[in-house]
Amino acid sequence: MRANAFLLAVCTAACSAASDEPTDPWADGKADGFSADRVIDVVLTEPFCDVCTADDKAVLSARSKITQRIIALLDGAQTRVDIANYTFSVRAIEEAVLRAKTRGVAVRVAMDAGQQNGDTVATRLSAAGVEVRFIAGGGTPAGLQHAKFMLVDELTLLTGSNNWSSTGTSINEESTIVIRSVDGDPLLGGFACHFDKIWAADHAGAGSCSTPEVKFTPSSTPIQMLKEEITRSRKTIDVLMHHLAFDDLVKELAKAAERGVKVRVIVNATDRAEHSGAAWTRLLAAGGTLRYKQTNAEQFQLMHHKLMVVDDRVVVNGSGNWSGSAFFKNFENFVRYRDPRVARPYRELYDRLWMWSLSGASLDAGKTAAQQHADETHVYFGNLHAHYAADATGVALDDGKAIRADANGVMVPVDVGNTPGDAARYAYEYARDEGQMDFLALSPHTSDEGSTDPGDNANMIPEQFEQMALIADDVTRGSSGSFVAMAGMEWS
């Protein structure tokens, strides 16, 4: 059997076995107990074009899963639809809202005050008789109506980072969580309460709608929940944030990193200037890592997520960035999910975006994510199945040949030493020094027929295999990390 050299690409992937996840996602007692009543679906834009073009946008808009889900929910509405959004431009969703109104569904739309001027979807809906209010946030200057959610027939909630814009439903990195539940679910009840506060422009009362698992703003309640989850972390914290400009939370991330928690943060490359100062310096000094997602500014593309994954189990997600405006001026929501149905897709999302995001050094060097990935990917050259010339007292231990090609390609005999151990060392060192290989596995023939087979039926014996294994270990150690010698066997 001929031994062929090949390329071995070594890659690593973070994975979590099902046994690592709690049987009861609410096992730590820190939730509302309605998990079994909820049907949950995480819908991601997943553009996969990284820095997307106008052509990418056209394709992704036509097949947008988020647009399709919104329209399906609107077309299935029976009695009531409450919509809160910051910006809204997708005509197909506009048409579905009008169809619901025509069927007699009570529709209310709470839009940010900035949508009141000009020919917007919201002004057209208002002109068509849909109840629309244009809401500003609190403070001076006024904040935003920045929440993005929809309640359908009081039992289905759609919430997340998604604006219903042409980019938000296509080339942006976004997510929406759809939850169908039962009467009395406090999560849906909290959102119904918050919609009423938005509808009434009740900034002072917004936080009162909060429950243990969802916090609403303007109020400080989300800050406490986020700090609690960061403090409870034991292994990992992954933050994916459109705007991260709140030093108190960066300090909490730094404290977690100082405890040995692996902290990773992804933000938009266009906002790099936001991520400096003492808190960020402390986080990075503690071992936290920061990457930047490139986007296409000409197409108004964004990494628009606002989420954190803690210990691969807990997700905090919603409409709010980590900023003073989000906490104290805007209408926002921050939901804590302790459910594998939510954690799993966000873990996978984070791993993908981490690969597609740039370190500061790569950004400075003008690299793309693909170029950075190529630089970080190690390809090793070697052979995992090779034979060598070995015999003991006339009995063949393997069927390799003591020959090599000379400079002209002519096969010539070589001296591999006097013992099977010498021959194994020659093979390993030849692969390392002459073949420039990174690894070699010798895999002599081995069978159950005993060690007294004739010379044409090679069969490694235990004593000499142990000697080969010792030689492999010695060569590996002597190579100082540049070469790995392995002892294997071909069993028959």
VENJOJO-V929278 format. One line per field, one symbol per residue. phi: phi as a letter, one per 40 degrees, with the letter a starting at -180 (. if undefined). burial: 1 if it has 16 or more other C-alpha atoms within 10 Angstrom, else 0. A space follows every 10 residues. Layout:
phi=???
burial=???
//
This chain:
phi=.ccbcacbcb bbbcbbcdcc cccbcbccgb acgbdccbbb bcbbcfcgcf ccbccdcccc ccbcccdccd cccccccbba bbbbacaabc cccdcccccc cccgccbbbb bcdcccbgcb dcccccccgc cbbbbbccgb cccbcbcbaa bbfgbbbbai ccccbcccbb cccaabbbbb abdgcccccc ccccccccdc fccccdcccc bdbabbbcac dccccccccc cccbbabbbb acbbbbcdcc ccccccccch ccbbbbbccc bdccbahccc cccccchcbb bbccabcccf cbcbcbabbb fgbbbbaicc ccaccccbbc cabbbbbbad ccccccdcdc ccccccbbcd cccccgcccc ccccccccbb babbabbaca abfgbccabc bcbaccccgc cbcbcchbbd cccccdcccc cccccfccaa bcbccaaccg cbccccbcac bdcccccccc cdcccccccf gcabcbbbab ca
burial=0000000000 0000000000 0000110000 1000100001 0111111001 1100011001 1001111011 1011101001 1111111111 0011011101 1000111111 1110110000 1110110001 1111111100 0011111111 1111111111 1111111111 1111111111 1000111111 1111111110 1110111111 1011111110 1110110011 0010011111 1111111011 1111111101 1111111110 0000100011 0111011111 1111110000 1111111111 1111111111 1110111111 1111111111 0111011011 0011011110 0110000110 0100000000 0111111111 1000111111 0100000000 0000010001 1111111110 1100001111 1111111000 1000001111 1001101111 1110110000 0011111111 00
//
